[in-house]
Amino acid sequence: MRDCSSKKIGYSSESSAISALLEAHQKSNFEINNGPQNIYRCSICDQYHLTSKKPSHAILKQNSTIANETIKNDIQRWTNKFKNFKR
Ligand SMILES: [Zn+2]
């Protein structure tokens, strides 16, 4: 992998940059406004980088909608469990 003067991590393909983007959002609990928002092709190193600038990548919006629903359900389930523990 070539070094880039932007000091960002370079991804050799668009698909690996997208999976890195999704991974970053999994780590930030799918908060759509947290972390990198999109990928772009770098003119310096000719690799793909992540960027925190909007607009968000379409895949992120899809992914976070599904993920947020799942997390909400999870939180609801745990909240109910804790209620039961206290009694
Ligand atoms: Zn670059």
PDB file of the backbone (N, CA, C, O) and the ligand in Angstrom, with CONECT records:
HET     ZN  A 101       1
ATOM      1  N   MET A   1       0.841  -1.215   0.000  1.00  0.00           N
ATOM      2  CA  MET A   1       0.000   0.000   0.000  1.00  0.00           C
ATOM      3  C   MET A   1       0.873   1.261   0.000  1.00  0.00           C
ATOM      4  O   MET A   1       1.792   1.402   0.807  1.00  0.00           O
ATOM      5  N   ARG A   2       0.562   2.163  -0.919  1.00  0.00           N
ATOM      6  CA  ARG A   2       1.355   3.391  -1.013  1.00  0.00           C
ATOM      7  C   ARG A   2       0.995   4.370   0.103  1.00  0.00           C
ATOM      8  O   ARG A   2      -0.141   4.412   0.574  1.00  0.00           O
ATOM      9  N   ASP A   3       1.969   5.135   0.502  1.00  0.00           N
ATOM     10  CA  ASP A   3       1.692   6.168   1.500  1.00  0.00           C
ATOM     11  C   ASP A   3       1.044   7.361   0.823  1.00  0.00           C
ATOM     12  O   ASP A   3       1.295   7.666  -0.342  1.00  0.00           O
ATOM     13  N   CYS A   4       0.205   8.017   1.596  1.00  0.00           N
ATOM     14  CA  CYS A   4      -0.474   9.192   1.073  1.00  0.00           C
ATOM     15  C   CYS A   4      -0.143  10.380   1.959  1.00  0.00           C
ATOM     16  O   CYS A   4      -0.091  10.256   3.183  1.00  0.00           O
ATOM     17  N   SER A   5       0.078  11.517   1.345  1.00  0.00           N
ATOM     18  CA  SER A   5       0.438  12.704   2.120  1.00  0.00           C
ATOM     19  C   SER A   5      -0.725  13.209   2.965  1.00  0.00           C
ATOM     20  O   SER A   5      -0.535  14.055   3.839  1.00  0.00           O
ATOM     21  N   SER A   6      -1.930  12.694   2.709  1.00  0.00           N
ATOM     22  CA  SER A   6      -3.068  13.085   3.540  1.00  0.00           C
ATOM     23  C   SER A   6      -3.048  12.372   4.895  1.00  0.00           C
ATOM     24  O   SER A   6      -3.815  12.714   5.795  1.00  0.00           O
ATOM     25  N   LYS A   7      -2.157  11.372   5.033  1.00  0.00           N
ATOM     26  CA  LYS A   7      -1.981  10.589   6.260  1.00  0.00           C
ATOM     27  C   LYS A   7      -3.199   9.742   6.609  1.00  0.00           C
ATOM     28  O   LYS A   7      -3.281   9.182   7.702  1.00  0.00           O
ATOM     29  N   LYS A   8      -4.129   9.654   5.690  1.00  0.00           N
ATOM     30  CA  LYS A   8      -5.292   8.816   5.938  1.00  0.00           C
ATOM     31  C   LYS A   8      -4.992   7.395   5.486  1.00  0.00           C
ATOM     32  O   LYS A   8      -4.072   7.148   4.707  1.00  0.00           O
ATOM     33  N   ILE A   9      -5.802   6.462   6.004  1.00  0.00           N
ATOM     34  CA  ILE A   9      -5.690   5.082   5.554  1.00  0.00           C
ATOM     35  C   ILE A   9      -6.197   4.993   4.130  1.00  0.00           C
ATOM     36  O   ILE A   9      -7.271   5.509   3.821  1.00  0.00           O
ATOM     37  N   GLY A  10      -5.439   4.346   3.257  1.00  0.00           N
ATOM     38  CA  GLY A  10      -5.853   4.197   1.871  1.00  0.00           C
ATOM     39  C   GLY A  10      -6.407   2.808   1.607  1.00  0.00           C
ATOM     40  O   GLY A  10      -5.840   1.812   2.056  1.00  0.00           O
ATOM     41  N   TYR A  11      -7.499   2.743   0.890  1.00  0.00           N
ATOM     42  CA  TYR A  11      -8.089   1.461   0.501  1.00  0.00           C
ATOM     43  C   TYR A  11      -7.952   1.304  -1.001  1.00  0.00           C
ATOM     44  O   TYR A  11      -8.250   2.219  -1.770  1.00  0.00           O
ATOM     45  N   SER A  12      -7.496   0.127  -1.403  1.00  0.00           N
ATOM     46  CA  SER A  12      -7.169  -0.073  -2.813  1.00  0.00           C
ATOM     47  C   SER A  12      -8.408  -0.217  -3.679  1.00  0.00           C
ATOM     48  O   SER A  12      -8.337  -0.021  -4.892  1.00  0.00           O
ATOM     49  N   SER A  13      -9.539  -0.556  -3.083  1.00  0.00           N
ATOM     50  CA  SER A  13     -10.761  -0.694  -3.877  1.00  0.00           C
ATOM     51  C   SER A  13     -11.922   0.014  -3.196  1.00  0.00           C
ATOM     52  O   SER A  13     -11.904   0.273  -1.993  1.00  0.00           O
ATOM     53  N   GLU A  14     -12.930   0.317  -4.002  1.00  0.00           N
ATOM     54  CA  GLU A  14     -14.109   0.984  -3.479  1.00  0.00           C
ATOM     55  C   GLU A  14     -14.812   0.088  -2.464  1.00  0.00           C
ATOM     56  O   GLU A  14     -15.294   0.568  -1.438  1.00  0.00           O
ATOM     57  N   SER A  15     -14.871  -1.214  -2.749  1.00  0.00           N
ATOM     58  CA  SER A  15     -15.604  -2.116  -1.853  1.00  0.00           C
ATOM     59  C   SER A  15     -14.919  -2.241  -0.493  1.00  0.00           C
ATOM     60  O   SER A  15     -15.600  -2.347   0.528  1.00  0.00           O
ATOM     61  N   SER A  16     -13.594  -2.232  -0.460  1.00  0.00           N
ATOM     62  CA  SER A  16     -12.930  -2.331   0.841  1.00  0.00           C
ATOM     63  C   SER A  16     -13.075  -1.034   1.623  1.00  0.00           C
ATOM     64  O   SER A  16     -13.112  -1.052   2.853  1.00  0.00           O
ATOM     65  N   ALA A  17     -13.159   0.089   0.919  1.00  0.00           N
ATOM     66  CA  ALA A  17     -13.407   1.363   1.594  1.00  0.00           C
ATOM     67  C   ALA A  17     -14.810   1.386   2.186  1.00  0.00           C
ATOM     68  O   ALA A  17     -15.015   1.894   3.289  1.00  0.00           O
ATOM     69  N   ILE A  18     -15.776   0.837   1.456  1.00  0.00           N
ATOM     70  CA  ILE A  18     -17.155   0.794   1.947  1.00  0.00           C
ATOM     71  C   ILE A  18     -17.264  -0.108   3.168  1.00  0.00           C
ATOM     72  O   ILE A  18     -17.952   0.233   4.131  1.00  0.00           O
ATOM     73  N   SER A  19     -16.597  -1.251   3.140  1.00  0.00           N
ATOM     74  CA  SER A  19     -16.681  -2.120   4.308  1.00  0.00           C
ATOM     75  C   SER A  19     -16.009  -1.490   5.518  1.00  0.00           C
ATOM     76  O   SER A  19     -16.441  -1.710   6.650  1.00  0.00           O
ATOM     77  N   ALA A  20     -14.957  -0.710   5.295  1.00  0.00           N
ATOM     78  CA  ALA A  20     -14.323   0.020   6.394  1.00  0.00           C
ATOM     79  C   ALA A  20     -15.263   1.091   6.946  1.00  0.00           C
ATOM     80  O   ALA A  20     -15.307   1.344   8.150  1.00  0.00           O
ATOM     81  N   LEU A  21     -16.002   1.704   6.044  1.00  0.00           N
ATOM     82  CA  LEU A  21     -16.985   2.723   6.432  1.00  0.00           C
ATOM     83  C   LEU A  21     -18.065   2.105   7.311  1.00  0.00           C
ATOM     84  O   LEU A  21     -18.437   2.666   8.342  1.00  0.00           O
ATOM     85  N   LEU A  22     -18.559   0.956   6.897  1.00  0.00           N
ATOM     86  CA  LEU A  22     -19.603   0.271   7.673  1.00  0.00           C
ATOM     87  C   LEU A  22     -19.063  -0.198   9.020  1.00  0.00           C
ATOM     88  O   LEU A  22     -19.745  -0.117  10.041  1.00  0.00           O
ATOM     89  N   GLU A  23     -17.841  -0.682   9.003  1.00  0.00           N
ATOM     90  CA  GLU A  23     -17.218  -1.149  10.239  1.00  0.00           C
ATOM     91  C   GLU A  23     -17.075  -0.015  11.252  1.00  0.00           C
ATOM     92  O   GLU A  23     -17.314  -0.193  12.446  1.00  0.00           O
ATOM     93  N   ALA A  24     -16.683   1.146  10.749  1.00  0.00           N
ATOM     94  CA  ALA A  24     -16.540   2.312  11.623  1.00  0.00           C
ATOM     95  C   ALA A  24     -17.880   2.676  12.255  1.00  0.00           C
ATOM     96  O   ALA A  24     -17.935   3.130  13.398  1.00  0.00           O
ATOM     97  N   HIS A  25     -18.941   2.474  11.513  1.00  0.00           N
ATOM     98  CA  HIS A  25     -20.256   2.810  12.044  1.00  0.00           C
ATOM     99  C   HIS A  25     -20.785   1.767  13.002  1.00  0.00           C
ATOM    100  O   HIS A  25     -21.578   2.074  13.893  1.00  0.00           O
ATOM    101  N   GLN A  26     -20.349   0.542  12.820  1.00  0.00           N
ATOM    102  CA  GLN A  26     -20.709  -0.481  13.797  1.00  0.00           C
ATOM    103  C   GLN A  26     -20.065  -0.151  15.137  1.00  0.00           C
ATOM    104  O   GLN A  26     -20.672  -0.336  16.191  1.00  0.00           O
ATOM    105  N   LYS A  27     -18.838   0.335  15.086  1.00  0.00           N
ATOM    106  CA  LYS A  27     -18.122   0.689  16.313  1.00  0.00           C
ATOM    107  C   LYS A  27     -18.718   1.906  16.993  1.00  0.00           C
ATOM    108  O   LYS A  27     -18.633   2.035  18.215  1.00  0.00           O
ATOM    109  N   SER A  28     -19.321   2.799  16.224  1.00  0.00           N
ATOM    110  CA  SER A  28     -19.922   3.990  16.832  1.00  0.00           C
ATOM    111  C   SER A  28     -21.421   3.791  17.046  1.00  0.00           C
ATOM    112  O   SER A  28     -22.186   4.756  17.051  1.00  0.00           O
ATOM    113  N   ASN A  29     -21.836   2.539  17.221  1.00  0.00           N
ATOM    114  CA  ASN A  29     -23.235   2.194  17.499  1.00  0.00           C
ATOM    115  C   ASN A  29     -24.199   2.718  16.446  1.00  0.00           C
ATOM    116  O   ASN A  29     -25.341   3.062  16.752  1.00  0.00           O
ATOM    117  N   PHE A  30     -23.741   2.775  15.226  1.00  0.00           N
ATOM    118  CA  PHE A  30     -24.579   3.139  14.087  1.00  0.00           C
ATOM    119  C   PHE A  30     -25.165   4.535  14.174  1.00  0.00           C
ATOM    120  O   PHE A  30     -26.161   4.827  13.512  1.00  0.00           O
ATOM    121  N   GLU A  31     -24.572   5.394  14.971  1.00  0.00           N
ATOM    122  CA  GLU A  31     -25.004   6.782  14.968  1.00  0.00           C
ATOM    123  C   GLU A  31     -24.599   7.372  13.631  1.00  0.00           C
ATOM    124  O   GLU A  31     -23.412   7.482  13.325  1.00  0.00           O
ATOM    125  N   ILE A  32     -25.594   7.753  12.831  1.00  0.00           N
ATOM    126  CA  ILE A  32     -25.295   8.132  11.448  1.00  0.00           C
ATOM    127  C   ILE A  32     -24.419   9.385  11.375  1.00  0.00           C
ATOM    128  O   ILE A  32     -23.658   9.549  10.421  1.00  0.00           O
ATOM    129  N   ASN A  33     -24.519  10.263  12.362  1.00  0.00           N
ATOM    130  CA  ASN A  33     -23.734  11.501  12.303  1.00  0.00           C
ATOM    131  C   ASN A  33     -22.355  11.374  12.934  1.00  0.00           C
ATOM    132  O   ASN A  33     -21.580  12.330  12.941  1.00  0.00           O
ATOM    133  N   ASN A  34     -22.052  10.195  13.464  1.00  0.00           N
ATOM    134  CA  ASN A  34     -20.732   9.960  14.034  1.00  0.00           C
ATOM    135  C   ASN A  34     -19.807   9.348  12.998  1.00  0.00           C
ATOM    136  O   ASN A  34     -20.242   8.604  12.120  1.00  0.00           O
ATOM    137  N   GLY A  35     -18.535   9.669  13.109  1.00  0.00           N
ATOM    138  CA  GLY A  35     -17.530   8.990  12.313  1.00  0.00           C
ATOM    139  C   GLY A  35     -17.569   9.352  10.845  1.00  0.00           C
ATOM    140  O   GLY A  35     -18.205  10.328  10.448  1.00  0.00           O
ATOM    141  N   PRO A  36     -16.878   8.551  10.037  1.00  0.00           N
ATOM    142  CA  PRO A  36     -16.806   8.848   8.605  1.00  0.00           C
ATOM    143  C   PRO A  36     -18.165   8.749   7.936  1.00  0.00           C
ATOM    144  O   PRO A  36     -19.001   7.923   8.301  1.00  0.00           O
ATOM    145  N   GLN A  37     -18.362   9.600   6.960  1.00  0.00           N
ATOM    146  CA  GLN A  37     -19.664   9.680   6.291  1.00  0.00           C
ATOM    147  C   GLN A  37     -19.654   9.109   4.889  1.00  0.00           C
ATOM    148  O   GLN A  37     -20.675   8.641   4.386  1.00  0.00           O
ATOM    149  N   ASN A  38     -18.500   9.152   4.269  1.00  0.00           N
ATOM    150  CA  ASN A  38     -18.465   8.756   2.864  1.00  0.00           C
ATOM    151  C   ASN A  38     -17.057   8.331   2.475  1.00  0.00           C
ATOM    152  O   ASN A  38     -16.125   8.436   3.271  1.00  0.00           O
ATOM    153  N   ILE A  39     -16.912   7.856   1.261  1.00  0.00           N
ATOM    154  CA  ILE A  39     -15.595   7.502   0.737  1.00  0.00           C
ATOM    155  C   ILE A  39     -15.323   8.361  -0.494  1.00  0.00           C
ATOM    156  O   ILE A  39     -16.250   8.853  -1.138  1.00  0.00           O
ATOM    157  N   TYR A  40     -14.053   8.534  -0.810  1.00  0.00           N
ATOM    158  CA  TYR A  40     -13.732   9.260  -2.031  1.00  0.00           C
ATOM    159  C   TYR A  40     -12.425   8.743  -2.616  1.00  0.00           C
ATOM    160  O   TYR A  40     -11.588   8.178  -1.912  1.00  0.00           O
ATOM    161  N   ARG A  41     -12.272   8.946  -3.892  1.00  0.00           N
ATOM    162  CA  ARG A  41     -11.047   8.555  -4.595  1.00  0.00           C
ATOM    163  C   ARG A  41     -10.047   9.688  -4.455  1.00  0.00           C
ATOM    164  O   ARG A  41     -10.342  10.836  -4.787  1.00  0.00           O
ATOM    165  N   CYS A  42      -8.870   9.358  -3.963  1.00  0.00           N
ATOM    166  CA  CYS A  42      -7.867  10.372  -3.694  1.00  0.00           C
ATOM    167  C   CYS A  42      -7.054  10.683  -4.953  1.00  0.00           C
ATOM    168  O   CYS A  42      -6.636   9.784  -5.683  1.00  0.00           O
ATOM    169  N   SER A  43      -6.846  11.959  -5.183  1.00  0.00           N
ATOM    170  CA  SER A  43      -6.090  12.352  -6.376  1.00  0.00           C
ATOM    171  C   SER A  43      -4.584  12.260  -6.144  1.00  0.00           C
ATOM    172  O   SER A  43      -3.802  12.288  -7.094  1.00  0.00           O
ATOM    173  N   ILE A  44      -4.181  12.150  -4.876  1.00  0.00           N
ATOM    174  CA  ILE A  44      -2.744  12.074  -4.564  1.00  0.00           C
ATOM    175  C   ILE A  44      -2.229  10.645  -4.693  1.00  0.00           C
ATOM    176  O   ILE A  44      -1.237  10.397  -5.378  1.00  0.00           O
ATOM    177  N   CYS A  45      -2.902   9.714  -4.038  1.00  0.00           N
ATOM    178  CA  CYS A  45      -2.395   8.340  -4.001  1.00  0.00           C
ATOM    179  C   CYS A  45      -3.219   7.379  -4.849  1.00  0.00           C
ATOM    180  O   CYS A  45      -2.844   6.216  -4.996  1.00  0.00           O
ATOM    181  N   ASP A  46      -4.331   7.841  -5.408  1.00  0.00           N
ATOM    182  CA  ASP A  46      -5.184   7.027  -6.268  1.00  0.00           C
ATOM    183  C   ASP A  46      -5.832   5.857  -5.517  1.00  0.00           C
ATOM    184  O   ASP A  46      -6.218   4.857  -6.123  1.00  0.00           O
ATOM    185  N   GLN A  47      -5.944   5.994  -4.203  1.00  0.00           N
ATOM    186  CA  GLN A  47      -6.655   5.010  -3.398  1.00  0.00           C
ATOM    187  C   GLN A  47      -7.932   5.659  -2.865  1.00  0.00           C
ATOM    188  O   GLN A  47      -8.195   6.840  -3.095  1.00  0.00           O
ATOM    189  N   TYR A  48      -8.715   4.855  -2.149  1.00  0.00           N
ATOM    190  CA  TYR A  48      -9.935   5.390  -1.547  1.00  0.00           C
ATOM    191  C   TYR A  48      -9.694   5.739  -0.087  1.00  0.00           C
ATOM    192  O   TYR A  48      -9.004   5.012   0.628  1.00  0.00           O
ATOM    193  N   HIS A  49     -10.259   6.846   0.349  1.00  0.00           N
ATOM    194  CA  HIS A  49     -10.191   7.256   1.749  1.00  0.00           C
ATOM    195  C   HIS A  49     -11.594   7.448   2.292  1.00  0.00           C
ATOM    196  O   HIS A  49     -12.557   7.596   1.540  1.00  0.00           O
ATOM    197  N   LEU A  50     -11.688   7.442   3.633  1.00  0.00           N
ATOM    198  CA  LEU A  50     -12.946   7.795   4.278  1.00  0.00           C
ATOM    199  C   LEU A  50     -12.938   9.279   4.577  1.00  0.00           C
ATOM    200  O   LEU A  50     -11.885   9.858   4.845  1.00  0.00           O
ATOM    201  N   THR A  51     -14.095   9.890   4.533  1.00  0.00           N
ATOM    202  CA  THR A  51     -14.208  11.300   4.876  1.00  0.00           C
ATOM    203  C   THR A  51     -15.361  11.528   5.838  1.00  0.00           C
ATOM    204  O   THR A  51     -16.380  10.841   5.767  1.00  0.00           O
ATOM    205  N   SER A  52     -15.206  12.484   6.729  1.00  0.00           N
ATOM    206  CA  SER A  52     -16.278  12.793   7.684  1.00  0.00           C
ATOM    207  C   SER A  52     -17.215  13.862   7.136  1.00  0.00           C
ATOM    208  O   SER A  52     -18.152  14.293   7.808  1.00  0.00           O
ATOM    209  N   LYS A  53     -16.944  14.282   5.899  1.00  0.00           N
ATOM    210  CA  LYS A  53     -17.796  15.312   5.301  1.00  0.00           C
ATOM    211  C   LYS A  53     -19.084  14.708   4.743  1.00  0.00           C
ATOM    212  O   LYS A  53     -19.078  13.608   4.191  1.00  0.00           O
ATOM    213  N   LYS A  54     -20.162  15.427   4.892  1.00  0.00           N
ATOM    214  CA  LYS A  54     -21.431  15.025   4.288  1.00  0.00           C
ATOM    215  C   LYS A  54     -21.364  15.323   2.796  1.00  0.00           C
ATOM    216  O   LYS A  54     -20.504  16.112   2.403  1.00  0.00           O
ATOM    217  N   PRO A  55     -22.179  14.772   1.961  1.00  0.00           N
ATOM    218  CA  PRO A  55     -23.311  13.874   2.293  1.00  0.00           C
ATOM    219  C   PRO A  55     -22.870  12.462   2.664  1.00  0.00           C
ATOM    220  O   PRO A  55     -21.793  12.009   2.276  1.00  0.00           O
ATOM    221  N   SER A  56     -23.706  11.790   3.407  1.00  0.00           N
ATOM    222  CA  SER A  56     -23.430  10.420   3.797  1.00  0.00           C
ATOM    223  C   SER A  56     -23.613   9.479   2.616  1.00  0.00           C
ATOM    224  O   SER A  56     -24.428   9.711   1.723  1.00  0.00           O
ATOM    225  N   HIS A  57     -22.845   8.437   2.645  1.00  0.00           N
ATOM    226  CA  HIS A  57     -22.980   7.405   1.616  1.00  0.00           C
ATOM    227  C   HIS A  57     -24.354   6.734   1.757  1.00  0.00           C
ATOM    228  O   HIS A  57     -24.848   6.527   2.865  1.00  0.00           O
ATOM    229  N   ALA A  58     -24.960   6.399   0.603  1.00  0.00           N
ATOM    230  CA  ALA A  58     -26.308   5.809   0.620  1.00  0.00           C
ATOM    231  C   ALA A  58     -26.348   4.522   1.439  1.00  0.00           C
ATOM    232  O   ALA A  58     -27.346   4.242   2.103  1.00  0.00           O
ATOM    233  N   ILE A  59     -25.295   3.754   1.397  1.00  0.00           N
ATOM    234  CA  ILE A  59     -25.264   2.470   2.107  1.00  0.00           C
ATOM    235  C   ILE A  59     -25.356   2.686   3.621  1.00  0.00           C
ATOM    236  O   ILE A  59     -25.866   1.842   4.358  1.00  0.00           O
ATOM    237  N   LEU A  60     -24.857   3.821   4.052  1.00  0.00           N
ATOM    238  CA  LEU A  60     -24.855   4.149   5.474  1.00  0.00           C
ATOM    239  C   LEU A  60     -26.269   4.416   5.962  1.00  0.00           C
ATOM    240  O   LEU A  60     -26.652   3.993   7.053  1.00  0.00           O
ATOM    241  N   LYS A  61     -27.017   5.102   5.167  1.00  0.00           N
ATOM    242  CA  LYS A  61     -28.403   5.423   5.532  1.00  0.00           C
ATOM    243  C   LYS A  61     -29.234   4.153   5.642  1.00  0.00           C
ATOM    244  O   LYS A  61     -29.968   3.957   6.610  1.00  0.00           O
ATOM    245  N   GLN A  62     -29.107   3.299   4.642  1.00  0.00           N
ATOM    246  CA  GLN A  62     -29.803   2.017   4.675  1.00  0.00           C
ATOM    247  C   GLN A  62     -29.412   1.230   5.906  1.00  0.00           C
ATOM    248  O   GLN A  62     -30.251   0.772   6.681  1.00  0.00           O
ATOM    249  N   ASN A  63     -28.099   1.088   6.057  1.00  0.00           N
ATOM    250  CA  ASN A  63     -27.572   0.263   7.125  1.00  0.00           C
ATOM    251  C   ASN A  63     -27.980   0.774   8.496  1.00  0.00           C
ATOM    252  O   ASN A  63     -28.341  -0.016   9.369  1.00  0.00           O
ATOM    253  N   SER A  64     -27.929   2.074   8.696  1.00  0.00           N
ATOM    254  CA  SER A  64     -28.198   2.609  10.023  1.00  0.00           C
ATOM    255  C   SER A  64     -29.680   2.528  10.359  1.00  0.00           C
ATOM    256  O   SER A  64     -30.040   2.399  11.529  1.00  0.00           O
ATOM    257  N   THR A  65     -30.544   2.601   9.351  1.00  0.00           N
ATOM    258  CA  THR A  65     -31.970   2.464   9.619  1.00  0.00           C
ATOM    259  C   THR A  65     -32.270   1.079  10.167  1.00  0.00           C
ATOM    260  O   THR A  65     -32.974   0.926  11.165  1.00  0.00           O
ATOM    261  N   ILE A  66     -31.730   0.089   9.502  1.00  0.00           N
ATOM    262  CA  ILE A  66     -31.947  -1.290   9.957  1.00  0.00           C
ATOM    263  C   ILE A  66     -31.312  -1.480  11.334  1.00  0.00           C
ATOM    264  O   ILE A  66     -31.925  -2.048  12.238  1.00  0.00           O
ATOM    265  N   ALA A  67     -30.095  -1.008  11.479  1.00  0.00           N
ATOM    266  CA  ALA A  67     -29.358  -1.219  12.711  1.00  0.00           C
ATOM    267  C   ALA A  67     -30.000  -0.497  13.885  1.00  0.00           C
ATOM    268  O   ALA A  67     -30.065  -1.034  14.990  1.00  0.00           O
ATOM    269  N   ASN A  68     -30.471   0.713  13.647  1.00  0.00           N
ATOM    270  CA  ASN A  68     -31.109   1.464  14.728  1.00  0.00           C
ATOM    271  C   ASN A  68     -32.339   0.742  15.241  1.00  0.00           C
ATOM    272  O   ASN A  68     -32.586   0.716  16.446  1.00  0.00           O
ATOM    273  N   GLU A  69     -33.109   0.160  14.343  1.00  0.00           N
ATOM    274  CA  GLU A  69     -34.287  -0.604  14.749  1.00  0.00           C
ATOM    275  C   GLU A  69     -33.877  -1.779  15.629  1.00  0.00           C
ATOM    276  O   GLU A  69     -34.497  -2.038  16.661  1.00  0.00           O
ATOM    277  N   THR A  70     -32.833  -2.485  15.215  1.00  0.00           N
ATOM    278  CA  THR A  70     -32.360  -3.634  15.975  1.00  0.00           C
ATOM    279  C   THR A  70     -31.899  -3.204  17.361  1.00  0.00           C
ATOM    280  O   THR A  70     -32.226  -3.852  18.356  1.00  0.00           O
ATOM    281  N   ILE A  71     -31.145  -2.119  17.429  1.00  0.00           N
ATOM    282  CA  ILE A  71     -30.619  -1.637  18.702  1.00  0.00           C
ATOM    283  C   ILE A  71     -31.748  -1.171  19.609  1.00  0.00           C
ATOM    284  O   ILE A  71     -31.733  -1.436  20.811  1.00  0.00           O
ATOM    285  N   LYS A  72     -32.716  -0.484  19.044  1.00  0.00           N
ATOM    286  CA  LYS A  72     -33.874  -0.043  19.835  1.00  0.00           C
ATOM    287  C   LYS A  72     -34.579  -1.224  20.470  1.00  0.00           C
ATOM    288  O   LYS A  72     -34.927  -1.191  21.650  1.00  0.00           O
ATOM    289  N   ASN A  73     -34.788  -2.265  19.684  1.00  0.00           N
ATOM    290  CA  ASN A  73     -35.431  -3.464  20.203  1.00  0.00           C
ATOM    291  C   ASN A  73     -34.604  -4.080  21.317  1.00  0.00           C
ATOM    292  O   ASN A  73     -35.145  -4.531  22.326  1.00  0.00           O
ATOM    293  N   ASP A  74     -33.296  -4.098  21.131  1.00  0.00           N
ATOM    294  CA  ASP A  74     -32.392  -4.642  22.137  1.00  0.00           C
ATOM    295  C   ASP A  74     -32.470  -3.859  23.429  1.00  0.00           C
ATOM    296  O   ASP A  74     -32.555  -4.444  24.509  1.00  0.00           O
ATOM    297  N   ILE A  75     -32.442  -2.542  23.328  1.00  0.00           N
ATOM    298  CA  ILE A  75     -32.498  -1.680  24.505  1.00  0.00           C
ATOM    299  C   ILE A  75     -33.814  -1.909  25.242  1.00  0.00           C
ATOM    300  O   ILE A  75     -33.849  -1.998  26.470  1.00  0.00           O
ATOM    301  N   GLN A  76     -34.890  -2.002  24.472  1.00  0.00           N
ATOM    302  CA  GLN A  76     -36.198  -2.249  25.060  1.00  0.00           C
ATOM    303  C   GLN A  76     -36.205  -3.558  25.846  1.00  0.00           C
ATOM    304  O   GLN A  76     -36.750  -3.634  26.947  1.00  0.00           O
ATOM    305  N   ARG A  77     -35.602  -4.565  25.272  1.00  0.00           N
ATOM    306  CA  ARG A  77     -35.571  -5.881  25.902  1.00  0.00           C
ATOM    307  C   ARG A  77     -34.781  -5.839  27.204  1.00  0.00           C
ATOM    308  O   ARG A  77     -35.204  -6.403  28.213  1.00  0.00           O
ATOM    309  N   TRP A  78     -33.637  -5.170  27.177  1.00  0.00           N
ATOM    310  CA  TRP A  78     -32.804  -5.088  28.376  1.00  0.00           C
ATOM    311  C   TRP A  78     -33.453  -4.227  29.440  1.00  0.00           C
ATOM    312  O   TRP A  78     -33.349  -4.524  30.630  1.00  0.00           O
ATOM    313  N   THR A  79     -34.128  -3.154  29.020  1.00  0.00           N
ATOM    314  CA  THR A  79     -34.823  -2.299  29.982  1.00  0.00           C
ATOM    315  C   THR A  79     -35.877  -3.110  30.715  1.00  0.00           C
ATOM    316  O   THR A  79     -36.021  -3.002  31.933  1.00  0.00           O
ATOM    317  N   ASN A  80     -36.606  -3.912  29.976  1.00  0.00           N
ATOM    318  CA  ASN A  80     -37.625  -4.762  30.588  1.00  0.00           C
ATOM    319  C   ASN A  80     -37.014  -5.760  31.557  1.00  0.00           C
ATOM    320  O   ASN A  80     -37.578  -6.031  32.617  1.00  0.00           O
ATOM    321  N   LYS A  81     -35.865  -6.303  31.193  1.00  0.00           N
ATOM    322  CA  LYS A  81     -35.196  -7.270  32.063  1.00  0.00           C
ATOM    323  C   LYS A  81     -34.775  -6.628  33.374  1.00  0.00           C
ATOM    324  O   LYS A  81     -34.934  -7.213  34.445  1.00  0.00           O
ATOM    325  N   PHE A  82     -34.236  -5.414  33.276  1.00  0.00           N
ATOM    326  CA  PHE A  82     -33.776  -4.732  34.484  1.00  0.00           C
ATOM    327  C   PHE A  82     -34.938  -4.373  35.393  1.00  0.00           C
ATOM    328  O   PHE A  82     -34.808  -4.408  36.617  1.00  0.00           O
ATOM    329  N   LYS A  83     -36.052  -4.035  34.810  1.00  0.00           N
ATOM    330  CA  LYS A  83     -37.252  -3.756  35.597  1.00  0.00           C
ATOM    331  C   LYS A  83     -37.618  -4.981  36.426  1.00  0.00           C
ATOM    332  O   LYS A  83     -37.978  -4.876  37.598  1.00  0.00           O
ATOM    333  N   ASN A  84     -37.518  -6.126  35.797  1.00  0.00           N
ATOM    334  CA  ASN A  84     -37.880  -7.370  36.482  1.00  0.00           C
ATOM    335  C   ASN A  84     -36.899  -7.678  37.615  1.00  0.00           C
ATOM    336  O   ASN A  84     -37.296  -8.203  38.656  1.00  0.00           O
ATOM    337  N   PHE A  85     -35.613  -7.350  37.411  1.00  0.00           N
ATOM    338  CA  PHE A  85     -34.610  -7.609  38.441  1.00  0.00           C
ATOM    339  C   PHE A  85     -34.871  -6.812  39.707  1.00  0.00           C
ATOM    340  O   PHE A  85     -34.657  -7.287  40.823  1.00  0.00           O
ATOM    341  N   LYS A  86     -35.335  -5.603  39.506  1.00  0.00           N
ATOM    342  CA  LYS A  86     -35.507  -4.717  40.650  1.00  0.00           C
ATOM    343  C   LYS A  86     -36.655  -5.143  41.547  1.00  0.00           C
ATOM    344  O   LYS A  86     -36.670  -4.848  42.742  1.00  0.00           O
ATOM    345  N   ARG A  87     -37.605  -5.833  40.964  1.00  0.00           N
ATOM    346  CA  ARG A  87     -38.770  -6.210  41.773  1.00  0.00           C
ATOM    347  C   ARG A  87     -38.465  -7.352  42.723  1.00  0.00           C
ATOM    348  O   ARG A  87     -39.342  -7.784  43.471  1.00  0.00           O
TER     349      ARG A  87
HETATM  350 ZN    ZN A 101      -4.635   9.657  -0.676  1.00  0.00          ZN2+
END
